Amino acid sequence: MGEDLDIIFWAVAAAAAFLGEIFTVSFFLLFFCAGALVALVIAALGFGVGLQVAGFVAATVLSMALLRPAIVNRISLRGGERYEARGSIAGRSGVVTAPIEPGASGTVRIGSGEFWSARAVYPDQRIEAGARVRVLDTDGLTALVELLEEEEGGKR
């Protein structure tokens, strides 16, 4: 009878984790479900509670460590815009669309239409709209830019 209770317990735990995953879609409880299924198989084979718990913990941790990053990455790349790390715009050039006043911020267009709030790296510098700049770093959601020298007639 004790063996049947182990099987029932792990089946209920797996079902509860699966249902919880369906309602939360966090890709967290899914791995507890996998661990509970492994423990269920171990219980069905007649092994003791200690081995069942060890199987549950091992399967949960391994599946979470190995599968979760792949699943989350796969799903996040399917729809919408791709996430761009904040440091990934460093080194790119852009055009100032709203003037950057000394000690204040303006706006730059980086690439084909990505607009960023921007500040000059040199706090006392004013950068006019239309000027080409290079992003040196970011400060939160603000690009830190420097004025690029124009090849002819170097304006600064």
C-alpha positions as protocol buffer text, in pm:
chain_id: "A"
residue {
  index: 1
  type: MET
  ca { x: 0 y: 0 z: 0 }
}
residue {
  index: 2
  type: GLY
  ca { x: 291 y: 241 z: 78 }
}
residue {
  index: 3
  type: GLU
  ca { x: 429 y: 186 z: -270 }
}
residue {
  index: 4
  type: ASP
  ca { x: 94 y: 286 z: -421 }
}
residue {
  index: 5
  type: LEU
  ca { x: 89 y: 606 z: -214 }
}
residue {
  index: 6
  type: ASP
  ca { x: 433 y: 699 z: -351 }
}
residue {
  index: 7
  type: ILE
  ca { x: 309 y: 651 z: -707 }
}
residue {
  index: 8
  type: ILE
  ca { x: -5 y: 854 z: -637 }
}
residue {
  index: 9
  type: PHE
  ca { x: 196 y: 1130 z: -468 }
}
residue {
  index: 10
  type: TRP
  ca { x: 438 y: 1168 z: -762 }
}
residue {
  index: 11
  type: ALA
  ca { x: 154 y: 1152 z: -1017 }
}
residue {
  index: 12
  type: VAL
  ca { x: -34 y: 1428 z: -834 }
}
residue {
  index: 13
  type: ALA
  ca { x: 287 y: 1634 z: -799 }
}
residue {
  index: 14
  type: ALA
  ca { x: 359 y: 1599 z: -1172 }
}
residue {
  index: 15
  type: ALA
  ca { x: 2 y: 1693 z: -1265 }
}
residue {
  index: 16
  type: ALA
  ca { x: 1 y: 1992 z: -1028 }
}
residue {
  index: 17
  type: ALA
  ca { x: 333 y: 2120 z: -1165 }
}
residue {
  index: 18
  type: PHE
  ca { x: 209 y: 2072 z: -1522 }
}
residue {
  index: 19
  type: LEU
  ca { x: -117 y: 2257 z: -1454 }
}
residue {
  index: 20
  type: GLY
  ca { x: 72 y: 2531 z: -1274 }
}
residue {
  index: 21
  type: GLU
  ca { x: 298 y: 2569 z: -1577 }
}
residue {
  index: 22
  type: ILE
  ca { x: 0 y: 2595 z: -1809 }
}
residue {
  index: 23
  type: PHE
  ca { x: -147 y: 2878 z: -1602 }
}
residue {
  index: 24
  type: THR
  ca { x: 177 y: 3069 z: -1541 }
}
residue {
  index: 25
  type: VAL
  ca { x: 380 y: 2994 z: -1856 }
}
residue {
  index: 26
  type: SER
  ca { x: 698 y: 3069 z: -1665 }
}
residue {
  index: 27
  type: PHE
  ca { x: 898 y: 2770 z: -1788 }
}
residue {
  index: 28
  type: PHE
  ca { x: 985 y: 2698 z: -1430 }
}
residue {
  index: 29
  type: LEU
  ca { x: 726 y: 2449 z: -1303 }
}
residue {
  index: 30
  type: LEU
  ca { x: 770 y: 2239 z: -1617 }
}
residue {
  index: 31
  type: PHE
  ca { x: 1100 y: 2110 z: -1480 }
}
residue {
  index: 32
  type: PHE
  ca { x: 942 y: 2015 z: -1147 }
}
residue {
  index: 33
  type: CYS
  ca { x: 692 y: 1818 z: -1352 }
}
residue {
  index: 34
  type: ALA
  ca { x: 980 y: 1639 z: -1526 }
}
residue {
  index: 35
  type: GLY
  ca { x: 1143 y: 1564 z: -1190 }
}
residue {
  index: 36
  type: ALA
  ca { x: 815 y: 1431 z: -1052 }
}
residue {
  index: 37
  type: LEU
  ca { x: 776 y: 1204 z: -1357 }
}
residue {
  index: 38
  type: VAL
  ca { x: 1125 y: 1063 z: -1300 }
}
residue {
  index: 39
  type: ALA
  ca { x: 1040 y: 1003 z: -934 }
}
residue {
  index: 40
  type: LEU
  ca { x: 712 y: 841 z: -1044 }
}
residue {
  index: 41
  type: VAL
  ca { x: 902 y: 594 z: -1265 }
}
residue {
  index: 42
  type: ILE
  ca { x: 1144 y: 520 z: -980 }
}
residue {
  index: 43
  type: ALA
  ca { x: 849 y: 460 z: -744 }
}
residue {
  index: 44
  type: ALA
  ca { x: 679 y: 237 z: -1001 }
}
residue {
  index: 45
  type: LEU
  ca { x: 997 y: 28 z: -1022 }
}
residue {
  index: 46
  type: GLY
  ca { x: 969 y: -30 z: -648 }
}
residue {
  index: 47
  type: PHE
  ca { x: 1263 y: 174 z: -520 }
}
residue {
  index: 48
  type: GLY
  ca { x: 1249 y: 354 z: -185 }
}
residue {
  index: 49
  type: VAL
  ca { x: 1154 y: 710 z: -101 }
}
residue {
  index: 50
  type: GLY
  ca { x: 1517 y: 822 z: -67 }
}
residue {
  index: 51
  type: LEU
  ca { x: 1596 y: 724 z: -424 }
}
residue {
  index: 52
  type: GLN
  ca { x: 1269 y: 877 z: -544 }
}
residue {
  index: 53
  type: VAL
  ca { x: 1356 y: 1212 z: -386 }
}
residue {
  index: 54
  type: ALA
  ca { x: 1713 y: 1195 z: -520 }
}
residue {
  index: 55
  type: GLY
  ca { x: 1578 y: 1123 z: -869 }
}
residue {
  index: 56
  type: PHE
  ca { x: 1330 y: 1409 z: -840 }
}
residue {
  index: 57
  type: VAL
  ca { x: 1598 y: 1658 z: -732 }
}
residue {
  index: 58
  type: ALA
  ca { x: 1852 y: 1540 z: -990 }
}
residue {
  index: 59
  type: ALA
  ca { x: 1604 y: 1542 z: -1280 }
}
residue {
  index: 60
  type: THR
  ca { x: 1464 y: 1882 z: -1181 }
}
residue {
  index: 61
  type: VAL
  ca { x: 1803 y: 2049 z: -1146 }
}
residue {
  index: 62
  type: LEU
  ca { x: 1950 y: 1892 z: -1459 }
}
residue {
  index: 63
  type: SER
  ca { x: 1652 y: 1967 z: -1678 }
}
residue {
  index: 64
  type: MET
  ca { x: 1635 y: 2323 z: -1546 }
}
residue {
  index: 65
  type: ALA
  ca { x: 2006 y: 2381 z: -1605 }
}
residue {
  index: 66
  type: LEU
  ca { x: 2021 y: 2218 z: -1948 }
}
residue {
  index: 67
  type: LEU
  ca { x: 1680 y: 2271 z: -2106 }
}
residue {
  index: 68
  type: ARG
  ca { x: 1543 y: 2600 z: -1966 }
}
residue {
  index: 69
  type: PRO
  ca { x: 1797 y: 2831 z: -2134 }
}
residue {
  index: 70
  type: ALA
  ca { x: 1740 y: 2661 z: -2470 }
}
residue {
  index: 71
  type: ILE
  ca { x: 1360 y: 2676 z: -2441 }
}
residue {
  index: 72
  type: VAL
  ca { x: 1350 y: 3037 z: -2325 }
}
residue {
  index: 73
  type: ASN
  ca { x: 1593 y: 3144 z: -2599 }
}
residue {
  index: 74
  type: ARG
  ca { x: 1397 y: 2956 z: -2865 }
}
residue {
  index: 75
  type: ILE
  ca { x: 1068 y: 3112 z: -2763 }
}
residue {
  index: 76
  type: SER
  ca { x: 1205 y: 3466 z: -2716 }
}
residue {
  index: 77
  type: LEU
  ca { x: 1346 y: 3472 z: -3071 }
}
residue {
  index: 78
  type: ARG
  ca { x: 1017 y: 3377 z: -3237 }
}
residue {
  index: 79
  type: GLY
  ca { x: 815 y: 3694 z: -3211 }
}
residue {
  index: 80
  type: GLY
  ca { x: 859 y: 4065 z: -3192 }
}
residue {
  index: 81
  type: GLU
  ca { x: 1183 y: 4248 z: -3178 }
}
residue {
  index: 82
  type: ARG
  ca { x: 1498 y: 4076 z: -3078 }
}
residue {
  index: 83
  type: TYR
  ca { x: 1643 y: 4186 z: -2746 }
}
residue {
  index: 84
  type: GLU
  ca { x: 1954 y: 4394 z: -2787 }
}
residue {
  index: 85
  type: ALA
  ca { x: 2195 y: 4416 z: -2496 }
}
residue {
  index: 86
  type: ARG
  ca { x: 2257 y: 4767 z: -2376 }
}
residue {
  index: 87
  type: GLY
  ca { x: 2627 y: 4758 z: -2462 }
}
residue {
  index: 88
  type: SER
  ca { x: 2563 y: 4642 z: -2817 }
}
residue {
  index: 89
  type: ILE
  ca { x: 2516 y: 4992 z: -2957 }
}
residue {
  index: 90
  type: ALA
  ca { x: 2859 y: 5103 z: -2835 }
}
residue {
  index: 91
  type: GLY
  ca { x: 3080 y: 5179 z: -3132 }
}
residue {
  index: 92
  type: ARG
  ca { x: 2789 y: 5239 z: -3369 }
}
residue {
  index: 93
  type: SER
  ca { x: 2737 y: 5573 z: -3537 }
}
residue {
  index: 94
  type: GLY
  ca { x: 2423 y: 5778 z: -3557 }
}
residue {
  index: 95
  type: VAL
  ca { x: 2272 y: 6113 z: -3648 }
}
residue {
  index: 96
  type: VAL
  ca { x: 2152 y: 6367 z: -3394 }
}
residue {
  index: 97
  type: THR
  ca { x: 1779 y: 6431 z: -3445 }
}
residue {
  index: 98
  type: ALA
  ca { x: 1724 y: 6669 z: -3152 }
}
residue {
  index: 99
  type: PRO
  ca { x: 2016 y: 6892 z: -3045 }
}
residue {
  index: 100
  type: ILE
  ca { x: 2219 y: 6785 z: -2744 }
}
residue {
  index: 101
  type: GLU
  ca { x: 2259 y: 7083 z: -2514 }
}
residue {
  index: 102
  type: PRO
  ca { x: 2554 y: 7115 z: -2271 }
}
residue {
  index: 103
  type: GLY
  ca { x: 2473 y: 6912 z: -1959 }
}
residue {
  index: 104
  type: ALA
  ca { x: 2141 y: 6795 z: -2107 }
}
residue {
  index: 105
  type: SER
  ca { x: 2026 y: 6529 z: -2346 }
}
residue {
  index: 106
  type: GLY
  ca { x: 1895 y: 6516 z: -2700 }
}
residue {
  index: 107
  type: THR
  ca { x: 1800 y: 6238 z: -2936 }
}
residue {
  index: 108
  type: VAL
  ca { x: 2001 y: 6033 z: -3186 }
}
residue {
  index: 109
  type: ARG
  ca { x: 1895 y: 5791 z: -3455 }
}
residue {
  index: 110
  type: ILE
  ca { x: 2121 y: 5488 z: -3463 }
}
residue {
  index: 111
  type: GLY
  ca { x: 2119 y: 5266 z: -3767 }
}
residue {
  index: 112
  type: SER
  ca { x: 1801 y: 5257 z: -3973 }
}
residue {
  index: 113
  type: GLY
  ca { x: 1562 y: 5402 z: -3720 }
}
residue {
  index: 114
  type: GLU
  ca { x: 1646 y: 5314 z: -3362 }
}
residue {
  index: 115
  type: PHE
  ca { x: 1601 y: 5633 z: -3158 }
}
residue {
  index: 116
  type: TRP
  ca { x: 1790 y: 5683 z: -2832 }
}
residue {
  index: 117
  type: SER
  ca { x: 1807 y: 5959 z: -2576 }
}
residue {
  index: 118
  type: ALA
  ca { x: 2167 y: 6083 z: -2589 }
}
residue {
  index: 119
  type: ARG
  ca { x: 2413 y: 6294 z: -2393 }
}
residue {
  index: 120
  type: ALA
  ca { x: 2751 y: 6424 z: -2504 }
}
residue {
  index: 121
  type: VAL
  ca { x: 3048 y: 6255 z: -2342 }
}
residue {
  index: 122
  type: TYR
  ca { x: 3193 y: 6602 z: -2282 }
}
residue {
  index: 123
  type: PRO
  ca { x: 2933 y: 6776 z: -2058 }
}
residue {
  index: 124
  type: ASP
  ca { x: 3008 y: 7127 z: -2189 }
}
residue {
  index: 125
  type: GLN
  ca { x: 2965 y: 7030 z: -2556 }
}
residue {
  index: 126
  type: ARG
  ca { x: 2666 y: 7122 z: -2773 }
}
residue {
  index: 127
  type: ILE
  ca { x: 2592 y: 6895 z: -3068 }
}
residue {
  index: 128
  type: GLU
  ca { x: 2359 y: 7027 z: -3337 }
}
residue {
  index: 129
  type: ALA
  ca { x: 2081 y: 6831 z: -3505 }
}
residue {
  index: 130
  type: GLY
  ca { x: 2208 y: 6655 z: -3818 }
}
residue {
  index: 131
  type: ALA
  ca { x: 2559 y: 6599 z: -3679 }
}
residue {
  index: 132
  type: ARG
  ca { x: 2709 y: 6252 z: -3701 }
}
residue {
  index: 133
  type: VAL
  ca { x: 2808 y: 6097 z: -3369 }
}
residue {
  index: 134
  type: ARG
  ca { x: 2956 y: 5773 z: -3239 }
}
residue {
  index: 135
  type: VAL
  ca { x: 2814 y: 5593 z: -2935 }
}
residue {
  index: 136
  type: LEU
  ca { x: 3087 y: 5531 z: -2678 }
}
residue {
  index: 137
  type: ASP
  ca { x: 2874 y: 5377 z: -2403 }
}
residue {
  index: 138
  type: THR
  ca { x: 2528 y: 5375 z: -2252 }
}
residue {
  index: 139
  type: ASP
  ca { x: 2396 y: 5498 z: -1920 }
}
residue {
  index: 140
  type: GLY
  ca { x: 2069 y: 5312 z: -1871 }
}
residue {
  index: 141
  type: LEU
  ca { x: 1861 y: 5406 z: -2173 }
}
residue {
  index: 142
  type: THR
  ca { x: 2077 y: 5704 z: -2267 }
}
residue {
  index: 143
  type: ALA
  ca { x: 2355 y: 5678 z: -2526 }
}
residue {
  index: 144
  type: LEU
  ca { x: 2678 y: 5860 z: -2445 }
}
residue {
  index: 145
  type: VAL
  ca { x: 2805 y: 6002 z: -2773 }
}
residue {
  index: 146
  type: GLU
  ca { x: 3096 y: 6193 z: -2920 }
}
residue {
  index: 147
  type: LEU
  ca { x: 3088 y: 6416 z: -3225 }
}
residue {
  index: 148
  type: LEU
  ca { x: 3251 y: 6263 z: -3530 }
}
residue {
  index: 149
  type: GLU
  ca { x: 3486 y: 6489 z: -3723 }
}
residue {
  index: 150
  type: GLU
  ca { x: 3358 y: 6564 z: -4070 }
}
residue {
  index: 151
  type: GLU
  ca { x: 3614 y: 6467 z: -4335 }
}
residue {
  index: 152
  type: GLU
  ca { x: 3586 y: 6799 z: -4512 }
}
residue {
  index: 153
  type: GLY
  ca { x: 3566 y: 7121 z: -4316 }
}
residue {
  index: 154
  type: GLY
  ca { x: 3598 y: 6949 z: -3972 }
}
residue {
  index: 155
  type: LYS
  ca { x: 3321 y: 7097 z: -3766 }
}
residue {
  index: 156
  type: ARG
  ca { x: 3323 y: 7054 z: -3391 }
}
